[in-house]
């Protein structure tokens, strides 16, 4: 059976932050001109959750309050699956590794053999859930995307080596946060950038998370305590 391309798919995105204290940069790449979703746009690494992500044996889970916020307003994948997808997509699209050296139990889930071959098991504790957005109706692809903030210091790989990356994103680079808006960004990425810029001096995870909830009936801007707020607040 072919996949319904108009269905809303759960997804995970990683905002890797480097030099947070003095010259903050974020890791971005450019989507291809032929991509069905956001062609030519500069984006953070990320993508849809795969069914196998739910079976990935994480060495550590994401901490609270992030775990609670991930489960709120959600009937989709578990926090574990979302974090695993974020780590997998980061590795596939950039070659960067979030993990610790450890052996994997058999069998290794499909799609994770390349990651496991590096000798690392994924860890979710350094991830911070900071944003969520559902793609508005009428787009060729729709995602319910959770955005995770990650300090680059937790990566086990060379921060400037993208040789193991897939070809899904081109022009991979560390973009100075202050210059990011000069790139061709999706609207939601600009909104997330502003959120991250406001959190540079706040190393702890947020107690509430912005959520752009765009469904077929209405669009809302929520904070993930579930309380509807005016977008101008």
Backbone torsions as a table, in degrees:
resi	resn	phi	psi	omega
1	UNK	NA	131.6	-179.5
2	UNK	-74.4	151.5	-178.1
3	UNK	-76.1	138.3	175.1
4	UNK	-74.1	107.1	-175.0
5	UNK	-73.7	-10.9	177.6
6	UNK	-92.5	-8.0	179.4
7	UNK	-69.3	149.5	177.4
8	UNK	-82.0	119.0	-178.1
9	UNK	-103.1	136.0	174.6
10	UNK	-66.5	141.2	-176.4
11	UNK	-145.4	163.2	179.9
12	UNK	-136.8	139.1	-177.2
13	UNK	-131.4	143.8	-177.7
14	UNK	-119.0	125.2	174.0
15	UNK	-101.6	101.4	-179.5
16	UNK	-88.6	122.3	-174.9
17	UNK	-108.7	125.5	-178.4
18	UNK	-118.6	147.1	178.3
19	UNK	54.0	48.0	-174.1
20	UNK	-56.5	-38.5	-169.5
21	UNK	-79.4	-31.7	-171.0
22	UNK	-126.7	-30.4	179.5
23	UNK	-150.8	69.9	-170.2
24	UNK	-61.0	137.6	177.3
25	UNK	-132.8	153.5	176.0
26	UNK	-125.9	147.2	-177.7
27	UNK	-86.0	123.5	-177.5
28	UNK	-140.3	160.8	174.1
29	UNK	-146.3	169.6	-176.1
30	UNK	-105.3	131.6	175.4
31	UNK	-74.6	153.1	-176.5
32	UNK	-68.3	157.1	-179.3
33	UNK	-66.0	-25.1	-178.1
34	UNK	-95.6	2.7	-178.6
35	UNK	-64.7	138.5	179.8
36	UNK	-70.6	-27.8	-176.0
37	UNK	-114.9	118.5	176.6
38	UNK	54.3	54.2	179.7
39	UNK	-61.5	141.9	176.3
40	UNK	70.1	-5.1	-176.5
41	UNK	-79.4	147.9	170.8
42	UNK	-86.1	129.9	-173.3
43	UNK	-139.7	168.2	169.6
44	UNK	-80.5	154.2	174.7
45	UNK	-63.3	141.3	179.7
46	UNK	167.8	173.4	-179.9
47	UNK	175.8	-173.1	-174.2
48	UNK	-70.8	150.4	174.1
49	UNK	-74.0	131.7	174.5
50	UNK	-93.6	150.1	178.6
51	UNK	-55.8	-33.9	-177.5
52	UNK	-68.8	-18.8	-178.2
53	UNK	-62.6	-27.5	-179.9
54	UNK	-67.9	-18.5	-177.7
55	UNK	-98.5	4.0	-175.8
56	UNK	-76.3	127.1	-179.2
57	UNK	-83.1	87.8	177.8
58	UNK	-64.1	142.9	175.1
59	UNK	-77.2	-25.7	176.2
60	UNK	-148.1	149.6	179.6
61	UNK	-94.9	162.1	174.0
62	UNK	-67.7	146.9	-174.8
63	UNK	-85.3	164.4	169.5
64	UNK	-80.7	149.9	9.1
65	UNK	-82.4	0.5	-175.9
66	UNK	-58.7	-43.4	-177.7
67	UNK	-61.2	-40.6	178.6
68	UNK	-65.9	-42.4	-179.2
69	UNK	-65.9	-33.3	178.9
70	UNK	-65.7	-32.5	-177.6
71	UNK	-85.4	-11.0	-176.7
72	UNK	-79.7	142.8	-179.6
73	UNK	54.8	36.3	-173.1
74	UNK	-142.0	132.5	169.9
75	UNK	-118.0	13.7	-174.2
76	UNK	-94.0	-145.4	-175.7
77	UNK	-63.2	157.9	177.5
78	UNK	-69.6	164.2	174.9
79	UNK	-58.4	-37.5	179.1
80	UNK	-61.0	-46.3	-178.9
81	UNK	-65.3	-40.1	179.2
82	UNK	-64.0	-42.8	179.0
83	UNK	-66.3	-41.4	178.1
84	UNK	-61.3	-42.3	178.7
85	UNK	-62.1	-41.1	178.8
86	UNK	-60.7	-43.9	-178.2
87	UNK	-68.8	-41.0	178.4
88	UNK	-64.0	-46.9	-179.5
89	UNK	-63.3	-38.9	177.0
90	UNK	-60.2	-44.6	-179.7
91	UNK	-66.3	-46.6	-176.9
92	UNK	-63.5	-42.7	-172.0
93	UNK	-88.2	-18.5	-177.8
94	UNK	-129.6	-16.4	-174.6
95	UNK	81.0	2.1	-177.9
96	UNK	-84.1	143.6	-171.2
97	UNK	-116.8	121.0	170.8
98	UNK	-107.7	103.4	-177.6
99	UNK	-175.6	-175.5	173.7
100	UNK	-132.5	149.7	179.9
101	UNK	-64.7	123.7	-179.6
102	UNK	-171.5	153.9	177.3
103	UNK	-78.9	149.8	176.9
104	UNK	-94.9	140.8	169.0
105	UNK	-73.0	151.2	176.1
106	UNK	-86.4	147.0	-4.6
107	UNK	-87.0	154.9	174.4
108	UNK	-76.4	129.2	-178.8
109	UNK	-59.5	146.5	176.8
110	UNK	-54.2	139.6	179.2
111	UNK	89.9	-6.5	-176.8
112	UNK	-114.6	4.4	-176.8
113	UNK	-63.6	-40.4	-178.5
114	UNK	-65.9	-42.2	177.4
115	UNK	-62.1	-47.9	-178.1
116	UNK	-62.2	-32.5	-178.1
117	UNK	-65.3	-17.1	177.7
118	UNK	-79.3	-9.4	178.2
119	UNK	90.3	15.8	-176.9
120	UNK	-120.0	148.2	166.7
121	UNK	-105.7	141.7	-176.7
122	UNK	-70.3	146.0	175.1
123	UNK	-123.8	139.1	-178.5
124	UNK	-107.5	-11.9	-175.0
125	UNK	-56.9	-36.0	-179.5
126	UNK	-73.2	-11.9	-178.7
127	UNK	-76.0	142.7	173.8
128	UNK	-123.7	124.0	177.4
129	UNK	-77.5	117.5	-171.1
130	UNK	-125.2	-12.0	-174.8
131	UNK	-163.7	151.1	175.1
132	UNK	-144.2	141.6	179.8
133	UNK	-152.4	137.4	172.7
134	UNK	-102.4	130.0	178.1
135	UNK	-58.1	133.6	-179.9
136	UNK	-62.9	158.6	176.6
137	UNK	-60.8	156.0	176.1
138	UNK	92.1	-2.6	179.0
139	UNK	-90.9	153.9	-178.1
140	UNK	-65.4	-24.5	173.7
141	UNK	-135.0	145.9	178.0
142	UNK	-131.0	136.3	-177.9
143	UNK	-132.5	147.9	168.0
144	UNK	-103.3	93.3	-167.8
145	UNK	-99.3	129.9	171.6
146	UNK	-103.1	130.1	-178.5
147	UNK	-102.9	129.3	-179.5
148	UNK	-115.2	133.0	175.1
149	UNK	-93.7	136.5	-177.8
150	UNK	-139.7	127.5	174.3
151	UNK	-74.6	130.0	-176.4
152	UNK	-60.4	-20.7	-179.0
153	UNK	-63.2	-19.9	-179.3
154	UNK	-83.7	-9.8	-178.9
155	UNK	-75.3	144.4	-178.1
156	UNK	-93.5	-4.4	-172.6
157	UNK	-105.8	166.9	175.6
158	UNK	-66.8	119.6	-173.1
159	UNK	-64.9	-18.2	-178.4
160	UNK	-108.5	9.0	-179.3
161	UNK	-107.2	109.6	179.6
162	UNK	-112.2	21.1	-175.4
163	UNK	-66.2	-23.6	-180.0
164	UNK	-91.4	5.0	-177.6
165	UNK	-74.7	150.6	170.9
166	UNK	-72.1	179.3	-179.6
167	UNK	-96.7	16.7	-177.8
168	UNK	-69.2	-35.5	176.0
169	UNK	-116.9	134.1	174.5
170	UNK	-106.8	170.2	178.2
171	UNK	52.7	42.1	176.2
172	UNK	-60.9	133.2	-176.4
173	UNK	-165.0	160.9	173.4
174	UNK	-90.3	113.1	-174.7
175	UNK	-97.6	122.2	174.8
176	UNK	-56.9	131.0	-175.7
177	UNK	-58.0	-35.7	-177.5
178	UNK	-71.2	-18.0	-179.6
179	UNK	-107.3	0.9	-171.1
180	UNK	-61.5	-33.3	-175.7
181	UNK	-74.1	-5.8	173.5
182	UNK	-80.3	-10.1	176.8
183	UNK	-86.9	164.3	178.4
184	UNK	-82.4	96.7	-173.4
185	UNK	-110.2	146.6	167.4
186	UNK	-63.7	154.1	-179.3
187	UNK	-55.9	-45.5	-175.3
188	UNK	-65.3	-30.9	177.5
189	UNK	-66.6	-38.5	176.3
190	UNK	-62.1	-40.2	179.3
191	UNK	-64.6	-43.8	179.4
192	UNK	-64.2	-39.7	177.5
193	UNK	-56.1	-44.1	-179.9
194	UNK	-64.1	-38.4	178.0
195	UNK	-63.0	-43.0	-179.1
196	UNK	-67.5	-41.8	179.1
197	UNK	-58.3	-33.1	178.9
198	UNK	-79.2	-6.4	-177.6
199	UNK	-111.2	9.8	-176.6
200	UNK	-61.9	-31.7	-179.9
201	UNK	-99.4	17.1	-177.8
202	UNK	-127.9	84.5	-175.5
203	UNK	-69.9	-22.9	179.7
204	UNK	-75.4	151.2	178.2
205	UNK	-64.8	152.6	-177.8
206	UNK	-71.4	149.3	176.8
207	UNK	-78.8	-24.3	175.5
208	UNK	-136.7	152.6	-171.7
209	UNK	-125.5	129.2	176.3
210	UNK	-63.2	142.4	-178.1
211	UNK	-140.5	110.1	171.8
212	UNK	-85.4	104.8	-175.6
213	UNK	-101.9	98.7	179.9
214	UNK	-107.9	102.7	173.9
215	UNK	-114.6	-176.3	-174.4
216	UNK	-70.1	-19.4	-177.6
217	UNK	-91.1	-40.4	-175.4
218	UNK	-162.2	167.2	173.9
219	UNK	-116.9	132.9	-179.1
220	UNK	-131.1	152.6	168.7
221	UNK	-112.4	113.4	-175.9
222	UNK	-114.0	162.9	163.6
223	UNK	-110.8	135.3	-173.3
224	UNK	-78.0	60.4	146.8
225	UNK	-115.8	3.8	179.6
226	UNK	85.8	1.5	-176.0
227	UNK	-85.8	118.2	177.4
228	UNK	-67.9	134.1	178.0
229	UNK	-130.8	160.8	174.6
230	UNK	-73.4	137.0	-176.4
231	UNK	-61.6	-19.5	-179.7
232	UNK	-83.7	-8.4	-178.4
233	UNK	-68.7	NA	NA
